[in-house]
């Protein structure tokens, strides 16, 4: 593994919001190799690698990495342990860098790997944007962030002594401005303006001067500079205007390249999940083996009216899932297909690790985007030709989760969801949905509307308690004799002792409860 990036270049690129140096035996000029996650069980050689030590590493682990000829280690450190780990690095003769506590290990890996990739592929456009951000920060007098049209932070300044507020820190750490803090009107105002404009929302963050990056009627992103305790340079608007002109080629290149890669990746994955074309060749093109086992995972978020999350958010979450699986060396093809995110995980007989990683990633996505993200997984597939079947299974589970009554359930497998899948299929069948509103439920609801009798609630609790009168009465907070009296009154309306009618009524009541819950959240 050949070193590609110096310690100084890495620290300057990601900034102190991501990494700080605890010990550098060879100074900032030392060359580092690509990052690799190490949970203590890594069997591959570490020669030249920048090793990210998961958890709370001991000095022994730092010494182990040094003996394996790693070029550096990245750790999490408290104020106390930082001194101990720095001393271990000094004894072992290895560079020790500390990662921000707010970042997950997957995010640390992703951010560091991004910088290595930019140097490896000579992505001068992205590197120039970091240099541009530093230049604007020095001249304007405030910390700078450059964002693409997806509100993702693609570059930011790292000038010592310039404060950043929580909004910008979260944007840098998450590589995107948090959804809850984004004001659509504010962004539109920045993009519509012909010059730099001041933004003051949200009020608990520092004022920001912003400008849109545009050319020939096309918008490519925005540049933001924060005003700290010291006012910005009086020429800050002109400085931003010049920076916006200089940023156009780089942001356009990033936009076009990213769109092309994303489109190709999604197209190949979509063909694989639909079974269109030679499956073995498609698998090779997306980096999958031709032999299983395979797991297909569908993930997405649904709004109050049942509409899926927008394509931009889905693409961003797909990127998060891809990065975290890649950081743990789990072979997977991840992308967007038919409005939802999909991941095909290959060759993992033990699914517990990747399931936990996807759960954690979707939980972070829910916090950032303000929606509840869920995932459904197929049954384990042994034949690559069954991937379309797996995609259908995963999609069905995702829909069942999103329309189910258990809002806390965010991940499930097809084999665990048999009852929910049947109920979802029944509820979405147009002919059955009409029958499910007919008698006997229609009679019960009509009686409740006319007389306020609460027969539907009574029947629901009685059936839920397996027709046991005492326990159902306790749930309804009535005397058992009162419940018996209600049931006898219902027998005057229909044959409550008919087992087939009870079965149909139980199904009707269950589907009606789902409809009521859905209407309440709409």
C-alpha positions in Angstrom: 0.0 0.0 0.0 1.6 3.2 -1.1 1.3 6.4 1.0 -0.4 9.2 -0.7 -1.3 12.0 1.7 0.8 13.8 4.2 -0.3 14.2 7.8 -0.4 18.0 7.4 -2.5 17.8 4.2 -5.0 15.5 5.9 -5.3 17.6 9.0 -5.7 20.8 7.0 -8.3 19.2 4.7 -10.6 17.8 7.3 -9.9 20.5 9.9 -9.9 20.4 13.7 -13.7 19.7 13.7 -12.8 16.2 12.5 -9.2 15.3 13.5 -6.5 16.7 15.8 -2.9 15.5 16.2 -1.8 13.9 19.6 1.6 12.9 18.4 3.6 13.3 15.2 7.1 11.8 15.4 7.9 12.8 11.8 6.0 16.0 11.7 3.3 17.2 9.2 5.3 15.9 6.2 5.0 12.2 7.0 3.1 10.3 4.3 0.1 8.2 5.2 -1.6 5.3 3.6 -5.3 4.7 3.1 -7.6 4.3 6.1 -8.7 0.9 7.4 -11.0 0.1 10.3 -9.6 -2.2 13.0 -11.7 -3.7 15.7 -8.8 -5.7 17.2 -9.5 -8.8 15.0 -8.2 -7.5 11.7 -6.3 -10.3 9.9 -5.1 -8.3 6.9 -1.6 -6.6 7.0 -1.6 -3.1 8.2 1.6 -2.0 6.4 1.4 1.7 5.5 -2.3 2.0 6.6 -3.9 4.7 8.6 -5.5 2.5 11.1 -8.8 3.6 12.8 -8.9 1.9 16.2 -12.5 1.3 17.1 -13.6 1.7 20.7 -11.4 3.0 23.4 -7.9 1.7 22.4 -5.2 1.0 24.9 -1.5 1.8 24.5 -1.0 -1.9 23.7 -3.2 -1.6 20.6 -1.2 1.5 19.4 2.0 -0.5 19.8 0.5 -3.4 17.9 -0.4 -1.2 15.0 3.2 0.2 15.0 4.7 -3.3 15.0 2.4 -4.1 12.0 4.0 -1.1 10.2 0.9 1.1 10.1 1.7 4.7 9.2 -0.7 6.2 11.8 -3.6 5.4 14.1 -6.8 7.4 14.6 -8.4 7.1 18.1 -11.0 8.6 20.3 -9.5 10.2 23.3 -10.7 12.0 26.4 -8.6 14.8 27.9 -7.0 12.3 30.3 -6.5 9.4 27.9 -5.1 11.8 25.2 -1.9 12.1 27.2 -1.6 8.4 27.7 -2.2 7.6 24.0 0.2 10.3 22.9 2.9 8.8 25.1 2.2 5.4 23.6 2.6 6.8 20.2 5.9 8.4 21.2 7.2 5.1 22.6 6.1 3.2 19.5 7.2 5.9 17.0 3.8 6.2 15.3 1.6 9.1 14.5 -1.6 9.3 16.7 -4.6 11.4 15.6 -7.8 12.0 17.6 -11.2 11.9 16.0 -14.1 14.1 17.1 -16.4 12.4 19.6 -19.5 13.4 17.7 -18.6 11.3 14.7 -19.4 7.6 14.3 -16.5 5.4 13.2 -18.2 4.9 9.8 -18.2 8.7 9.4 -14.6 9.1 10.4 -13.6 6.4 7.9 -15.8 8.0 5.2 -14.4 11.5 5.7 -10.8 10.4 5.8 -11.2 8.1 2.8 -12.8 11.0 0.9 -9.6 13.0 1.3 -7.4 10.1 0.2 -9.6 9.5 -2.8 -9.3 13.2 -3.8 -5.5 13.1 -3.8 -5.3 9.6 -5.4 -7.5 10.6 -8.3 -6.0 14.1 -8.5 -9.4 15.7 -8.0 -8.0 19.2 -8.1 -11.5 20.7 -8.2 -12.4 19.5 -4.7 -8.9 20.4 -3.4 -9.2 23.9 -4.9 -12.5 24.4 -3.1 -10.8 23.8 0.3 -8.1 26.2 -0.7 -10.8 28.7 -1.9 -12.6 28.3 1.4 -9.4 29.1 3.4 -8.7 32.1 1.1 -12.2 33.5 1.6 -12.0 32.9 5.4 -8.7 34.8 5.7 -9.9 37.7 3.5 -13.5 38.0 4.8 -12.7 37.3 8.5 -15.0 34.4 9.2 -15.2 30.6 8.9 -16.5 29.4 5.5 -18.5 26.5 4.2 -19.1 25.7 0.5 -22.2 23.6 -0.3 -23.6 21.9 -3.4 -27.2 22.0 -4.4 -28.0 19.1 -2.1 -26.9 21.3 0.8 -24.0 18.9 1.4 -20.8 20.5 2.7 -18.2 19.8 0.0 -15.5 22.1 1.4 -14.8 24.3 4.4 -12.1 26.5 5.9 -9.8 25.5 8.7 -8.3 28.8 9.8 -7.2 28.7 13.5 -9.1 31.0 15.8 -12.2 31.3 13.6 -15.3 30.2 15.5 -18.1 28.1 14.0 -21.6 27.7 15.4 -23.5 24.5 16.0 -25.3 24.6 12.7 -22.1 24.8 10.7 -20.3 22.2 12.9 -23.1 19.8 12.4 -23.0 20.5 8.7 -19.3 19.7 8.6 -19.5 16.6 10.7 -22.6 15.3 8.8 -21.3 16.7 5.5 -24.8 18.2 5.1 -26.7 21.0 6.7 -29.2 19.3 9.2 -32.7 19.2 7.8 -34.4 20.6 10.8 -32.3 23.8 10.6 -32.7 24.4 6.9 -35.1 27.2 6.0 -36.2 26.7 2.5 -37.1 30.4 2.1 -33.6 31.4 3.2 -31.9 29.1 0.7 -34.2 30.3 -2.1 -33.4 33.9 -1.1 -29.7 33.2 -1.4 -30.0 31.5 -4.8 -32.3 34.2 -6.2 -30.1 37.2 -5.1 -27.6 38.7 -7.4 -25.2 39.5 -4.6 -24.3 38.3 -1.1 -27.2 38.4 1.5 -27.3 38.2 5.3 -29.0 35.2 6.9 -30.1 35.3 10.6 -32.1 32.1 11.0 -32.1 30.2 13.2 -31.6 33.0 15.8 -29.5 30.9 18.2 -26.8 30.6 15.6 -24.3 33.2 14.4 -25.3 35.5 11.5 -24.1 34.3 8.1 -23.3 36.1 4.8 -24.1 33.9 1.9 -24.0 33.9 -1.9 -25.3 31.6 -4.6 -22.8 30.0 -7.1 -24.4 30.4 -10.5 -23.6 30.6 -14.2 -25.8 30.8 -17.3 -28.9 30.5 -15.3 -27.8 27.3 -13.6 -27.2 27.1 -9.8 -24.4 24.9 -8.5 -24.3 25.6 -4.8 -23.8 28.3 -2.1 -20.9 29.8 -0.1 -21.4 30.8 3.5 -19.2 32.8 5.8 -19.9 33.1 9.6 -19.6 36.3 11.5 -18.1 35.6 14.9 -17.5 38.1 17.7 -15.5 40.3 15.3 -17.4 41.8 12.4 -16.6 40.6 8.9 -14.4 42.6 6.5 -16.4 45.5 5.0 -15.5 44.0 1.6 -16.9 40.6 2.5 -19.7 40.8 -0.1 -17.3 41.6 -2.9 -14.9 38.8 -1.7 -17.8 36.3 -1.7 -18.9 37.4 -5.2 -15.4 36.8 -6.5 -15.3 33.4 -4.8 -18.6 32.4 -6.3 -17.3 33.1 -9.8 -14.1 31.0 -9.1 -16.1 28.2 -7.6 -18.3 27.6 -10.6 -16.0 25.2 -12.6 -15.2 23.1 -9.5 -18.8 22.8 -8.2 -20.0 22.1 -11.8 -17.4 19.3 -12.1 -18.4 17.8 -8.8 -22.1 18.0 -9.7 -21.7 16.4 -13.1 -19.3 13.7 -12.0 -21.4 12.8 -9.0 -24.6 12.7 -11.0 -23.0 10.5 -13.6 -21.6 8.0 -11.1 -24.9 7.9 -9.1 -27.0 7.5 -12.3 -24.8 4.6 -13.5 -24.8 2.9 -10.1 -28.5 3.2 -9.7 -29.1 2.0 -13.2 -27.0 -1.2 -12.8 -28.6 -1.9 -9.4 -32.1 -1.4 -10.8 -31.4 -3.8 -13.7 -30.0 -6.4 -11.2 -33.1 -6.1 -9.0 -35.4 -6.4 -12.0 -33.5 -9.3 -13.5 -32.9 -7.4 -16.8 -29.7 -8.6 -18.5 -27.0 -11.2 -17.7 -27.1 -11.4 -13.9 -23.5 -12.5 -13.5 -22.1 -9.6 -15.5 -24.3 -7.1 -13.7 -23.2 -8.5 -10.4 -19.5 -8.0 -11.4 -20.2 -4.5 -12.5 -21.6 -3.5 -9.1 -18.9 -5.4 -7.2 -20.9 -8.4 -6.1 -19.9 -12.1 -6.3 -22.0 -14.4 -8.5 -22.6 -16.9 -5.7 -24.6 -16.3 -2.5 -25.7 -16.0 0.1 -27.4 -12.7 -0.7 -29.7 -10.4 1.3 -31.7 -7.6 -0.2 -32.6 -4.7 1.9 -35.1 -1.9 1.0 -35.1 1.3 3.1 -37.1 4.5 3.0 -39.1 7.0 4.9 -42.8 7.9 4.3 -44.6 11.1 5.0 -47.9 11.5 6.8 -49.8 10.9 3.5 -47.8 7.8 2.7 -45.6 9.4 0.1 -41.9 8.3 0.1 -39.1 10.6 1.0 -37.8 12.8 -1.8 -35.1 11.4 -4.1 -32.4 13.7 -2.8 -32.8 12.5 0.8 -33.0 8.9 -0.3 -29.8 9.3 -2.3 -28.1 10.8 0.7 -29.2 8.0 3.0 -28.1 5.4 0.4 -24.6 7.1 0.5 -24.6 6.8 4.3 -25.5 3.1 4.1 -22.9 2.4 1.4 -20.1 4.2 3.3 -20.7 2.4 6.6 -20.9 -1.0 5.0 -17.8 -0.3 3.0 -16.0 0.9 6.1 -16.5 -2.5 7.7 -15.5 -4.3 4.4 -18.9 -5.7 3.9 -19.5 -6.4 0.2 -22.7 -4.7 -0.9 -24.2 -2.8 -3.8 -26.2 0.2 -2.6 -28.3 2.7 -4.6 -31.8 4.1 -5.3 -34.4 2.1 -7.2 -38.0 3.0 -7.8 -37.9 5.8 -5.2 -36.5 3.7 -2.4 -33.0 2.8 -1.2 -31.8 -0.7 -1.8 -28.7 -2.7 -0.6 -27.7 -6.1 -1.8 -25.4 -7.6 0.8 -23.3 -10.6 -0.4 -21.4 -13.4 1.3 -22.4 -12.6 4.9 -23.7 -15.8 6.6 -23.8 -13.9 9.9 -26.2 -10.9 9.3 -26.0 -9.4 12.8 -23.2 -7.0 12.0 -24.6 -5.4 8.9 -28.1 -5.4 10.3 -26.9 -3.4 13.3 -25.0 -1.1 11.0 -28.0 -0.4 8.9 -30.2 0.1 11.9 -27.7 2.6 13.4 -27.4 4.4 10.1 -31.1 4.8 9.6 -31.5 6.0 13.2 -29.0 8.8 12.4 -30.8 9.5 9.2 -34.1 9.9 11.1 -32.4 12.3 13.5 -30.9 14.4 10.7 -33.8 14.4 8.2 -36.7 14.6 10.6 -38.4 11.5 9.2 -38.6 7.9 10.4 -36.4 5.7 8.2 -37.2 2.0 8.1 -35.8 -1.0 6.4 -37.1 -4.4 5.3 -34.9 -7.4 4.5 -35.6 -10.3 2.2 -35.2 -14.0 3.1 -31.6 -15.2 2.5 -31.1 -16.0 -1.2 -28.6 -18.5 -2.5 -29.1 -17.9 -6.2 -28.3 -14.6 -7.8 -31.2 -15.1 -10.2 -33.5 -14.8 -7.3 -32.5 -11.2 -6.5 -35.7 -9.8 -8.1 -37.7 -12.0 -5.8 -35.6 -10.7 -2.9 -36.2 -7.1 -3.9 -40.0 -7.7 -3.9 -39.8 -9.3 -0.5 -37.8 -6.4 0.9 -40.1 -3.9 -0.6 -43.2 -5.6 0.8 -41.7 -5.6 4.3 -40.8 -1.9 4.0 -44.4 -1.1 3.1 -45.8 -3.3 5.8 -43.5 -1.6 8.4 -44.5 1.9 7.2 -48.2 1.2 7.4 -48.1 -1.0 10.6 -49.2 -0.1 14.0 -45.8 -0.5 15.7 -44.0 2.8 15.1 -41.0 1.7 17.1 -40.2 -1.2 14.7 -37.6 0.2 12.2 -36.1 -3.0 10.8 -37.5 -6.4 10.1 -37.0 -9.5 7.9 -39.5 -11.1 5.6 -39.6 -14.3 7.7 -40.6 -12.3 10.8 -43.4 -10.3 9.2 -45.8 -13.0 7.9 -48.9 -11.7 9.7 -48.1 -8.1 8.9 -47.5 -8.9 5.2 -50.9 -10.7 5.0 -52.7 -7.7 6.6 -50.9 -5.3 4.3 -51.8 -7.3 1.2 -55.4 -7.5 2.3 -55.5 -3.8 3.0 -54.1 -2.9 -0.4 -56.3 -5.2 -2.4 -59.0 -2.9 -3.9 -61.8 -5.5 -4.0 -61.1 -6.7 -0.5 -60.8 -3.1 0.9 -64.5 -2.6 -0.2 -65.6 -5.8 1.5 -63.7 -4.9 4.6 -66.0 -1.9 5.1 -69.2 -3.9 4.6 -71.2 -5.8 7.2 -70.8 -6.8 9.9 -68.4 -3.9 10.6 -70.7 -1.4 8.8 -73.5 -2.4 11.2 -71.3 -1.9 14.3 -70.0 1.6 13.1 -73.5 2.7 12.2 -74.8 1.8 15.6 -71.9 3.6 17.3 -72.6 6.8 15.2 -76.3 6.8 16.0 -76.2 5.8 19.6 -72.6 6.4 20.9 -72.5 2.8 21.9 -68.7 2.1 21.5 -69.4 -1.3 20.1 -66.3 -1.2 17.8 -64.0 -0.5 20.8 -65.7 -3.2 22.9 -65.4 -5.8 20.2 -61.8 -4.9 19.5 -60.8 -5.4 23.1 -62.9 -8.5 23.5 -61.3 -10.2 20.4 -57.8 -8.9 21.4 -58.2 -10.7 24.8 -59.2 -13.9 23.0 -62.9 -13.5 23.9 -62.1 -13.6 27.7 -64.8 -11.4 29.3 -63.0 -10.6 32.7 -59.7 -9.4 31.1 -61.5 -7.5 28.3 -63.8 -5.8 30.8 -60.7 -4.8 32.8 -59.1 -3.3 29.7 -62.4 -1.4 29.0 -62.7 -0.3 32.7 -66.2 -1.8 33.0 -67.7 -4.5 35.1 -67.7 -8.0 33.4 -71.5 -8.0 33.6 -71.6 -4.7 31.7 -69.5 -6.3 28.9 -71.7 -9.4 28.8 -74.8 -7.1 28.5 -73.1 -5.3 25.5 -72.3 -8.5 23.8 -75.9 -9.8 24.2 -77.1 -6.5 22.7 -74.8 -7.0 19.7 -76.2 -10.5 19.2 -79.5 -8.8 18.3 -77.7 -7.1 15.4 -75.8 -10.1 14.0 -74.8 -13.7 14.9 -71.8 -13.0 17.1 -71.4 -16.7 17.8 -70.7 -17.6 14.2 -67.0 -18.4 14.0 -66.7 -17.3 10.3 -68.4 -14.0 11.2 -66.1 -13.5 14.2 -63.0 -14.1 11.9 -64.2 -11.6 9.4 -65.1 -9.1 12.1 -61.7 -9.4 13.7 -60.0 -8.7 10.3 -62.4 -5.8 9.6 -61.7 -4.2 13.0 -57.9 -4.6 12.6 -57.9 -2.9 9.2 -60.3 -0.2 10.4 -57.9 0.6 13.3 -55.0 1.0 10.8 -57.1 3.3 8.7 -58.0 5.4 11.7 -54.4 5.6 12.8 -53.3 6.6 9.4 -55.9 9.3 9.1 -54.9 10.7 12.5 -51.3 11.2 11.4 -52.2 12.7 8.0 
